[in-house]
C-alpha cells in the first residue's frame, strides 16, 4: 500500500507518542493478558485512538470484555498470507507426514509427549520451531529440540524462510498443533490450511474461528498430561480415518482460505478503512 498508509498514524499494539492530525490507528495482535497492551485500561490513552484493529472477532470480544473499549471504534481485519494459485489434492500415503510450525512454548512439549505415547511406525513429524524467529534465546527450549531429534520419526528443522515453509506444508498431511497458547488468530494454522493440510488443534483462543469448521478441533484442557493423551487419541483417529472419511474437504478448505485470507482482499479492506477514517 506504500504511501497510502501515510494517511493514517498506524501503530502496532500501542498508540505511541507521536502526535499529528492523522487518524491514529492501533493494530493489535496480542491477547489481553500481554504486558504490551495493559495501556488499554487507561481511559486517557484509549481516547487518543481513533480506531482499534483486531485480527479476529474472538480477540475483539476479549478486549471489549476486559478493557471496555468503545465497540464503535473496534474493527476486525484478519491476517493474510500469500496463497498458492494451484490447490493441491490431499492424498493418503504409506507414511503420514505431520508438521509443527510454531514457537516451542505453544505446545511442542505436549506434541512430543503424544508422539512418544503412540510411537507411530508409519508416520513422520517435521518440526519447524525456534525462538530465533523473534530474535529470542533458544537456550530454555534446547531440551525440547534435543528430545525431538532423539525421538523416532521426528525431524527437527529449526526455522526456514517463510516461502520455504509454505512450500514444505504443501507436502504435509497434517498440522499437529496441540496449542497451549490462546492464539488471537494464528498464521501457522492459516498457512497450513491454505496449503491443504488437515489441522488438529484444541478449542483454545481464536483457533475455532480461524479454522472455520475445517479442522479437527477437540476440547482444550490446561492439564498437560491429559492434553497429550487427548491429542494422541485424536491423531490416531486421523491416521485411521483422515478428514473423517472426506479428504476432498481439503480442496474446499483451500478455496475458502484463498478467498478469506488472501492479501488482495485484505488490502482492499484496509483501503476501505482508511477512506472511512479520513473522510
Residue pairs with C-beta under 8 A, 6 or more apart in sequence:
1 267
1 270
1 271
4 271
4 274
5 274
6 22
7 22
7 23
7 274
7 278
8 22
8 23
8 24
8 25
8 274
8 277
8 278
9 16
9 18
9 20
9 22
9 23
9 24
9 25
10 25
10 27
11 24
11 25
11 26
11 27
12 26
12 27
12 29
13 26
13 27
13 28
13 29
13 30
13 36
13 37
14 26
14 36
14 37
14 39
15 24
15 26
15 39
15 45
15 48
15 49
22 278
23 50
23 51
23 277
23 278
24 48
24 49
24 50
24 51
25 49
25 50
25 51
25 52
25 53
25 273
25 277
26 49
26 51
26 52
26 53
27 53
28 37
28 52
28 53
28 54
28 55
28 59
28 63
29 55
29 184
29 185
30 36
30 37
30 184
31 59
31 62
31 182
31 184
31 205
32 40
32 62
32 63
32 66
32 67
33 182
39 45
39 46
40 46
40 63
40 66
40 67
40 69
41 67
46 67
46 69
46 70
49 73
50 73
50 277
51 73
51 74
51 75
51 273
51 277
52 63
52 69
52 73
52 74
52 75
53 75
53 76
53 77
53 273
54 60
54 63
54 74
54 75
54 76
54 77
54 184
55 76
55 77
55 78
55 79
55 184
55 185
55 206
56 76
56 78
56 184
56 185
56 206
56 209
56 210
57 76
57 206
57 209
58 184
58 205
58 206
58 209
59 76
59 184
59 185
59 206
60 74
60 75
60 76
63 69
63 74
64 71
64 74
75 273
77 266
77 269
77 270
77 273
78 185
78 260
78 261
78 266
79 185
79 187
79 190
79 261
79 266
80 190
80 261
80 262
80 263
80 265
80 266
81 166
81 187
81 190
81 191
81 194
81 257
81 261
81 262
81 263
82 163
82 166
82 263
83 194
83 257
83 258
83 261
83 262
83 263
84 166
84 170
84 194
84 195
87 196
87 251
87 254
87 255
87 258
88 170
88 195
88 196
88 250
88 254
89 196
89 250
89 251
90 173
90 196
90 198
90 242
90 243
90 247
90 248
90 250
90 251
91 247
92 173
92 242
92 247
93 173
94 122
95 122
95 123
95 124
96 120
96 122
96 123
96 124
96 173
96 174
96 239
97 123
97 124
97 126
97 171
97 172
97 173
97 174
98 123
98 124
98 125
98 126
98 172
98 173
98 174
98 175
98 176
98 235
99 125
99 126
99 127
99 128
99 168
99 169
99 172
99 174
99 175
99 176
99 192
99 197
100 107
100 108
100 111
100 125
100 126
100 127
100 128
100 129
100 175
100 176
100 177
101 128
101 129
101 165
101 169
101 175
101 188
101 191
101 192
102 108
102 129
102 177
102 179
102 188
103 129
103 130
103 131
103 133
103 134
104 129
104 130
104 131
104 138
104 141
104 144
104 145
105 141
105 180
105 181
106 179
106 180
106 181
106 183
107 177
107 178
107 179
107 180
107 181
108 127
108 129
108 141
108 144
108 148
109 144
109 224
110 178
110 180
110 224
110 227
110 228
110 231
111 125
111 176
111 177
111 178
111 228
111 231
112 144
112 147
112 148
112 151
112 154
113 224
113 225
113 228
114 178
114 228
114 229
114 231
114 232
114 235
115 125
115 151
115 153
115 154
115 232
116 151
117 228
117 229
117 232
118 232
118 235
118 236
119 152
120 153
120 239
121 153
122 239
123 153
123 239
124 153
124 154
124 155
125 148
125 151
125 153
125 154
125 155
125 176
126 155
126 157
126 168
126 172
127 145
127 148
127 154
127 155
127 156
127 157
128 157
128 158
128 159
128 160
128 165
128 168
129 141
129 144
129 145
129 156
129 158
129 159
130 138
130 158
130 159
131 137
131 138
131 141
132 138
132 158
132 159
133 159
138 145
145 156
145 158
148 154
148 156
149 156
160 168
165 191
166 191
166 194
166 195
169 175
169 191
169 192
169 195
169 197
170 195
170 196
172 192
172 195
172 197
173 197
173 198
173 242
174 197
174 198
174 199
174 200
174 235
174 238
174 242
175 188
175 189
175 192
175 193
175 197
175 198
175 199
175 200
175 201
176 200
176 231
176 235
177 188
177 189
177 199
177 200
177 201
178 200
178 201
178 202
178 227
178 228
178 231
179 186
179 201
179 202
179 204
179 205
179 207
179 220
180 204
180 224
180 227
181 204
181 205
182 204
182 205
182 206
183 189
183 204
183 205
183 206
183 207
183 210
184 205
184 206
185 206
185 210
186 205
186 206
186 207
186 210
189 199
189 201
189 207
189 210
189 211
189 215
190 210
190 257
190 261
192 199
193 199
193 211
193 214
193 215
193 253
193 254
193 257
194 254
194 257
194 258
194 261
195 254
196 250
196 251
196 253
196 254
197 250
198 215
198 216
198 238
198 242
198 243
198 250
199 211
199 214
199 215
199 216
200 215
200 216
200 218
200 231
200 234
200 235
200 238
201 207
201 211
201 215
201 216
201 217
201 218
202 217
202 218
202 219
202 220
202 221
202 227
203 217
203 218
203 219
203 220
204 220
207 215
207 217
208 217
211 217
212 253
212 256
212 257
212 260
214 249
214 252
214 253
214 256
216 234
216 237
216 238
216 244
218 230
218 231
218 234
219 230
220 227
221 227
221 230
243 249
243 250
259 265
